[in-house]
Amino acid sequence: MIALTGVEKTFGANRVLRGVDLQIARGSSMVIIGGSGTGKSVLLKCVLGLVSPDAGRITLDGEDVAHAERDAFLARFGMLFQGGALFDSLKVWENVAFRLLRGARKRPKAEAREIAIEKLRRVGLRPEVADQLPGELSGGMQKRVGLARAIAAEPEIIFFDEPTTGLDPIMAGVINELIREIVVEMGATAMTITHDMTSVRAIADNVAMLHGGLIRWTGPVADMDATSDPYVQQFIHGRAEGPIASVR
């Protein structure tokens, strides 16, 4: 469904992506792992068309994303942001229904609110939460609201940017389970970037290791522990010594 071929991106003297090749099958959950500053977020932004690659090609269902009609293209995506990215001045339900209340596919306010409350229920939040402000919620509840917003418009593709950052282990486990359940239920294609190996094992069908601007290894999550690739082994076991340390 999503294909990246030879994708490169440089900022000044910093070559972030150096020829990324990656394929994400329809209905599958791809998790991209790698250390901080390895270009995971830049890669995601390139797929969304928020950053233009310097070289290479990215296609969605065979269509070059650089030439896609932007509104129709972005309407296919949902996004769970790393920091939640909720609007402080909007009520919870208005955050969830943000896309539904705007644009060419705008829904009536009452309908949008009803959909928002249903999505909040889906992520385990009571209807009473709908009229609260984000600042009144815990970090875990805010993350659930962000997830409800990501799925509110029934997207075909959902991106998850470090979905468990800042959460305690129990809440992180809850979020991981919700992500997996929702992706399977919706039949959505998922792309997650994370360095949390617990999340990787919980939500991935396939894994790709990004380091030095290249995909060093990719394969089914079941093969990850057995691979002899030194980059993957060092990263998943958190070893100080190895090729990643020597590059820094």
C-alpha distance (Angstrom), angle and dihedral (degrees) to the residues before:
residue distance angle dihedral
M1 . . .
I2 3.81 . .
A3 3.79 120.3 .
L4 3.80 129.1 -178.7
T5 3.79 119.0 -168.6
G6 3.81 123.1 -174.4
V7 3.81 93.6 -25.9
E8 3.80 113.7 -176.7
K9 3.81 131.6 179.8
T10 3.79 129.9 176.0
F11 3.79 129.2 -175.8
G12 3.78 108.9 -163.6
A13 3.80 106.5 -55.4
N14 3.81 92.7 -16.0
R15 3.81 113.5 99.2
V16 3.80 99.8 -160.3
L17 3.81 100.7 170.3
R18 3.79 116.7 29.2
G19 3.79 104.7 -178.3
V20 3.78 110.5 -34.8
D21 3.81 117.4 -165.2
L22 3.81 116.3 -173.5
Q23 3.80 139.3 147.7
I24 3.81 126.3 -160.2
A25 3.80 116.3 -165.1
R26 3.79 121.8 -138.0
G27 3.80 112.4 -91.7
S28 3.80 93.9 12.1
S29 3.79 131.1 118.7
M30 3.81 113.5 -127.2
V31 3.80 118.7 -171.4
I32 3.80 119.6 -165.1
I33 3.80 114.1 -154.7
G34 3.78 130.6 -169.8
G35 3.78 141.8 119.5
S36 3.78 126.2 -74.6
G37 3.78 113.0 -71.5
T38 3.80 95.4 21.1
G39 3.81 94.2 119.1
K40 3.80 102.5 -99.4
S41 3.81 94.0 133.1
V42 3.81 92.1 43.2
L43 3.80 89.0 53.5
L44 3.79 91.1 51.9
K45 3.82 91.6 48.5
C46 3.79 90.1 50.7
V47 3.80 90.9 55.1
L48 3.80 90.0 50.6
G49 3.78 91.5 48.2
L50 3.81 92.4 -119.3
V51 3.82 88.8 119.4
S52 3.80 121.8 35.1
P53 3.81 115.6 -135.6
D54 3.79 117.1 -127.0
A55 3.79 90.6 -138.2
G56 3.78 140.2 0.3
R57 3.78 132.9 47.4
I58 3.80 135.9 -89.1
T59 3.80 120.1 -164.9
L60 3.79 134.8 -173.7
D61 3.80 112.0 -159.3
G62 3.79 87.0 -16.6
E63 3.82 95.2 -53.7
D64 3.79 118.4 118.5
V65 3.80 106.1 -116.1
A66 3.82 89.9 -144.2
H67 3.81 89.4 67.2
A68 3.80 99.1 38.4
E69 3.80 121.6 118.0
R70 3.80 99.9 -103.0
D71 3.82 102.9 -138.9
A72 3.80 94.3 46.4
F73 3.81 90.9 43.2
L74 3.82 96.0 50.5
A75 3.81 91.5 43.8
R76 3.81 87.5 70.2
F77 3.81 92.1 61.7
G78 3.78 136.8 77.1
M79 3.80 123.1 -170.6
L80 3.79 136.2 -157.6
F81 3.80 106.5 -162.9
Q82 3.79 124.2 -144.7
G83 3.80 96.0 -120.7
G84 3.80 95.9 35.8
A85 3.84 91.2 -110.9
L86 3.80 92.8 -147.0
F87 3.79 118.9 165.3
D88 3.82 106.6 -111.0
S89 3.80 94.8 -152.5
L90 3.81 95.7 51.2
K91 3.78 125.5 79.7
V92 3.77 117.4 -111.9
W93 3.79 94.3 -102.9
E94 3.82 90.6 49.6
N95 3.79 89.1 53.5
V96 3.80 91.5 50.9
A97 3.81 92.1 45.8
F98 3.81 94.8 42.3
R99 3.81 94.9 118.1
L100 3.80 93.1 38.6
L101 3.82 91.2 58.6
R102 3.80 94.8 52.5
G103 3.77 143.5 53.3
A104 3.77 133.8 22.4
R105 3.82 92.5 -42.3
K106 3.80 94.0 52.0
R107 3.82 114.7 158.9
P108 3.81 126.5 -148.5
K109 3.80 110.6 -91.3
A110 3.81 95.0 -113.8
E111 3.80 91.9 50.3
A112 3.80 92.4 46.8
R113 3.81 90.5 51.2
E114 3.80 91.3 50.0
I115 3.81 91.3 51.4
A116 3.82 90.6 47.1
I117 3.80 92.4 52.8
E118 3.80 90.8 48.8
K119 3.83 90.9 51.4
L120 3.81 89.9 48.0
R121 3.80 88.3 53.8
R122 3.79 89.1 50.5
V123 3.79 91.3 58.5
G124 3.80 92.6 45.9
L125 3.81 101.8 -97.6
R126 3.81 123.8 132.7
P127 3.83 120.3 -119.4
E128 3.83 89.8 -113.9
V129 3.80 88.7 69.2
A130 3.81 89.5 66.0
D131 3.81 93.9 80.6
Q132 3.79 96.7 45.0
L133 3.79 124.9 96.8
P134 3.81 120.2 -114.3
G135 3.81 91.2 -113.3
E136 3.81 89.7 64.1
L137 3.82 92.0 60.3
S138 3.79 132.6 82.3
G139 3.80 120.5 -112.9
G140 3.78 91.4 -101.6
M141 3.79 92.5 50.7
Q142 3.80 90.8 48.5
K143 3.79 89.4 53.1
R144 3.81 89.7 52.2
V145 3.81 89.9 50.8
G146 3.80 88.6 52.0
L147 3.80 89.4 51.6
A148 3.81 91.2 49.0
R149 3.81 89.1 52.3
A150 3.80 91.1 49.1
I151 3.81 91.7 57.7
A152 3.82 99.3 34.2
A153 3.80 95.2 99.6
E154 3.83 94.0 43.2
P155 3.82 95.2 -115.4
E156 3.80 123.7 -162.3
I157 3.81 92.1 -140.2
I158 3.80 128.0 36.6
F159 3.79 125.5 -167.0
F160 3.79 120.5 -158.0
D161 3.82 117.2 -162.8
E162 3.84 109.8 -160.9
P163 3.84 90.7 -38.5
T164 3.82 97.0 -170.3
T165 3.81 100.5 42.5
G166 3.80 111.9 135.9
L167 3.80 95.3 10.9
D168 3.79 127.3 119.7
P169 3.84 115.4 -113.7
I170 3.81 94.5 -99.7
M171 3.81 94.9 50.3
A172 3.80 90.3 42.6
G173 3.80 87.8 56.2
V174 3.81 90.7 50.3
I175 3.82 91.6 51.0
N176 3.81 91.6 47.4
E177 3.81 91.0 52.3
L178 3.81 91.7 47.9
I179 3.79 92.1 50.1
R180 3.78 92.2 50.4
E181 3.81 93.7 46.3
I182 3.79 94.3 46.8
V183 3.81 95.4 46.5
V184 3.82 90.6 50.8
E185 3.83 93.5 45.0
M186 3.81 93.5 49.2
G187 3.79 94.8 40.7
A188 3.78 85.8 -131.7
T189 3.77 127.3 162.5
A190 3.81 108.8 -119.5
M191 3.78 132.8 -159.5
T192 3.79 117.8 -174.1
I193 3.77 130.4 -178.7
T194 3.79 116.5 -159.3
H195 3.78 146.4 135.0
D196 3.82 92.0 -151.2
M197 3.80 106.4 108.0
T198 3.80 92.1 -164.7
S199 3.81 88.6 60.8
V200 3.79 90.8 46.9
R201 3.79 93.1 55.6
A202 3.82 92.3 44.1
I203 3.80 101.6 49.1
A204 3.82 110.0 19.3
D205 3.77 129.6 103.1
N206 3.79 89.9 172.3
V207 3.80 133.7 14.9
A208 3.79 132.5 -152.1
M209 3.80 123.7 -167.0
L210 3.82 113.9 -145.4
H211 3.78 117.8 -164.4
G212 3.78 133.5 147.0
G213 3.79 90.7 7.4
L214 3.80 93.7 -60.4
I215 3.79 137.7 93.1
R216 3.81 99.7 -110.8
W217 3.80 95.8 -175.8
T218 3.77 138.4 -1.3
G219 3.79 132.2 -179.5
P220 3.81 146.4 112.5
V221 3.80 114.5 -40.6
A222 3.83 88.1 -120.5
D223 3.82 88.9 64.5
M224 3.79 95.9 48.0
D225 3.81 98.5 90.0
A226 3.79 93.4 45.5
T227 3.80 98.1 49.4
S228 3.78 116.6 111.6
D229 3.80 91.8 -147.1
P230 3.83 105.0 129.6
Y231 3.81 94.4 -148.3
V232 3.79 92.7 55.0
Q233 3.79 94.0 43.6
Q234 3.79 93.6 50.3
F235 3.79 92.7 46.8
I236 3.80 100.1 45.9
H237 3.81 92.1 46.6
G238 3.81 95.4 41.4
R239 3.78 94.6 -127.3
A240 3.81 118.9 174.6
E241 3.78 92.4 -148.2
G242 3.77 123.6 63.9
P243 3.81 143.9 75.7
I244 3.80 94.3 -53.4
A245 3.81 93.2 56.8
S246 3.79 92.2 45.2
V247 3.81 91.9 54.8
R248 3.81 94.0 53.3
